[in-house]
Amino acid sequence: MWRTRVAAACVICRSLANSSCGIKRKSPLQNLHLVSRSIHHPHYPSAKFQRPPLRISLQQFSSLNRLPLHKTKLLNVKHGYQSHRNFWLARLASRLLRVRYLILGSAVGGGYTAKKTYEQWKDMMPDLEDYKWIVPDFIWELDELVDFEKLLKALPDADDLAKLMPDFDKIGESLASLKGFLSPGSPGETAFRATDQGYDNDKQFKKGLLGELILLQQQIQQHEEEARRAAGFSSQQKRKVSDKEKIDQLQEELLRTQLKYQRMLERLEKENKELRKLVLQRDDKGIHQRKLKKSLIDMYSEVLDILSDYDASYNTQDHLPRVVVVGDQSAGKTSVLEMIAQARIFPRGSGEMMTRSPVKVTLSEGPHHVALFKDSSREFDLTKEEDLAALRNEIEIRMRNSVKEGCTVSTETISLSVKGPGLQRMVLVDLPGVISTVTSGMAPDTKETIFSISKAYMQNPNAIILCIQDGSVDAERSIVTDLVSQMDPQGKRTIFVLTKVDLAEKNVASPNRIQQIIEGKLFPMKALGYFAVVTGKGNSSESIESIKEYEEEFFQNSKLLKTSMLKAHQVTTKNLSLAVSDCFWKMVRESVEQQADAFKATRFNLETEWKNNYPRLRELDRNELFEKAKNEILDEVISLTQVTPKHWEEMLEKTLWERVSTHVIENIYLPAAQTANSGTFNTTVDIKLKQWTDKQLPNKAVEVAWETLQEEFSRFMTEKKGKEHDDIFDKLKQAVKEETIKRHKWNERAEDSLRVIQHNALEDRSISDKQQWDAAIHFMEETLQSRLKDTESVIEDMVGPDWKKRWLYWVGRTKEQNIRNETKNELEKLIKCNEDHPAYLANDEVTTVRKNLEARGVAVDPCLIKDTWHQIYRRYFLKSALSHCNLCRRGFYYYQRHFVDSELECNDIVLFWRIQRMLAITANTLRQQLTNTEVRRLEKNVKEVLEDFAEDNEKKVMLLTGKRVQLAEDLKKVREIQEKLEAFIEALHQEK
């Protein structure tokens, strides 16, 4: 702005100087404004005037904050010299200088127009605020989390790399022989077959730092062979020594390079691991505030879990890939799995079989190193020793619980998920170790069972077989290699792992034997890759980190690696884990779509079968059917509360009297009726009733109430509801009813309260009105008639049919019945002679009857006479009591007067009234206990039983059976598997 003003002032000054010709002045500069003059000629001689210093406030300008610049203001220049002649010229010049305001206005207007145009363009652009979640926040904070300058400094310089690299000119001369070494059919082909089969060898070995190291090692080996060959043809001893020195020097140089690159890789991987852990932790806390999707491996593991429940026999339908870990017992299978999972998670034992059932381990990446079971929500922190011990104990308990009685191993799969930073994603199944001999304590079929389990898993054409061989024992003792070669003769899906290589190097006399094993020349089996690992020093208390350090240290100092018997990519469990994971995912990508199509076809077949067999029924699986049955059962229990009080009391009173009537007649009424007078009758009745109430009656009443509740509950449970009744629930309802009745117990305090109520009811003898009197008589008559009918039936069975039935139905009497009939006739004569005869026969009377019968030629036993007398006298007494009851119908008036001046005594009517009233009060009390307490407790027990059955899958399978249930179950499982496989395939394609 200042420069613009100066330029404008200069132009005006020149124009004024040129147009003022003919006017006398000292100098053209004297006519200019002081400021213009001082700018153009700062050294113009002037004693009085000097250019004042500018005071301009400087402000930094930023395109981000868009702060407006402050206007720069010039201080007013005060001067005392003005030419009188040129005063009008100065005024004209000062006015013309106002053109700077026009320029300033134009600049401001242009800026405003530009800003308005920018705002319009900005409004036309879409709002991207809603799409900020696409780029995670940690991407913008990456420079704060990672020190890139430190990483850059850690990388070696080009000069250092040039020093470490070997002489490629000399190595280039041996490329021809190197091609021969790598050609098919050569000995080197088997060595490189570990992780490269099915891939391009050149691309694989040139990819990454590990590939470069392998190429360097191969070139140095070729150079070594050439040097040895040249030394053999040379006749100079010095030349041989020099070549050997060069070979040793190159060998040491290679090892140093490998160690340096290995340290660099470890450092970078450690930093990457920490960074990924930090990212996963922040993502886990919901930084992006969105629900994270399940990982691929978790989705795949869910499919395998469903399949393990649906297809326990692993038939041809289940061809989904999984890594099957097989090996001889104590070969180190579990140790290899723990090194891959980076935690000591399995129970251990010296020489003892610890793996008693298949264990499916799903490895996935996560922010924390944890483990959890499929059917449990508890997480075990694998960084804490107490959680590791608890996890090992839980696995051992689950294994032992899965083993049935009389068996040693189980086919039931234990599903375990392990998450942690840096874990390779895969699904492994640890199988029981193959044994050659069944020892004491094992089931006789243990060996065959282990073989069948291993074959069942390995016969899956897409299963990757991880064959574990103990390197510390003789190879000829191996059993698992023959089994694996049978299941995978071509070795297209087998990875061979030689464990305990440290012990093998010490014990094996010829190291070439280890090389033969790794190159696949010793065993008849073929494999996709060969690996050598070290899983510790044999101490179960070693940590994973210490085992890793020991393994790396061993292979760095091992002669097997220095002498090139083992390749760098064939050692350590880390390389093994990477190779197995790559092979697993390759197999998954190749086979999962085919398996999805197979399940789609199975689903179509099952749906067609359902439509043909059950066209009008919904496809309800076992759980849905159980829920439907549960609702019906609860509705039926609720129906108990809708039973009327009258119905309850009638049932209780009737059932209770049926249960106690025999005791009342035989033990109370009959003994009291034998007394001489009414006073003795009442006393005897009171004593008998008191004893009965104290000891038996309350307990009998509670039993009757509980049986009545059971009958009503059973009636509601088994009652068919017309066309809506479903027979498929009958078994379940019966089991629920039986289990509920078994669990239910009547309130113990009920007997105590009931005893007091019954005692008070039986003590009352006051009949208030004629209606109650008549009701008592009616009750007594019904009871006596029922007893009389039963007695007549017993006598008829004793003496046989009468003459009418003998003539009409052509039946006769047996010999015993004839004897009893003669005895009956003789006893009836005895009663006719003495109508007031007591209830029991005297001994002389028994003798008289027996002699009379013997006189007629009938031999009778005294016991038979007494037994017949009991029934005859009972019939006579009941008939007499019924006739007396009929006489007492008009005895209520005498009862009110206490039978004063009356020969009629009706104390038996009062007794039956007391019994009847006690029954009514007891029934009412029991009804209240039922409706207020026991029905609710029964409903609670039913709910508990249903909840227990809902958690017991075996119980549901046993109670809900049939073709319809099984077809619905298969259809549900197949649909679920197909849907999850399709979701997995979609996620797999997105990851590509």
PyMOL commands that set and color helices and strands:
alter all, ss='L'
color gray80, all
select helices_A, chain A and resi 2-19+28-31+34-40+87-96+99-124+129-134+137-140+142-145+148-154+158-164+168-172+175-182+187-191+193-196+201-206+208-233+237-284+296-310+333-341+385-402+446-458+475-477+480-487+501-507+512-518+544-557+559-562+568-570+573-613+622-642+645-673+678-695+697-718+722-724+727-743+749-763+770-799+803-809+815-833+843-855+862-890+892-896+907-951+953-959+963-991
alter helices_A, ss='H'
color red, helices_A
select strands_A, chain A and resi 323-327+359-364+370-373+380-381+414-419+426-430+464-470+494-499+529-532
alter strands_A, ss='S'
color yellow, strands_A
deselect
rebuild
show_as cartoon
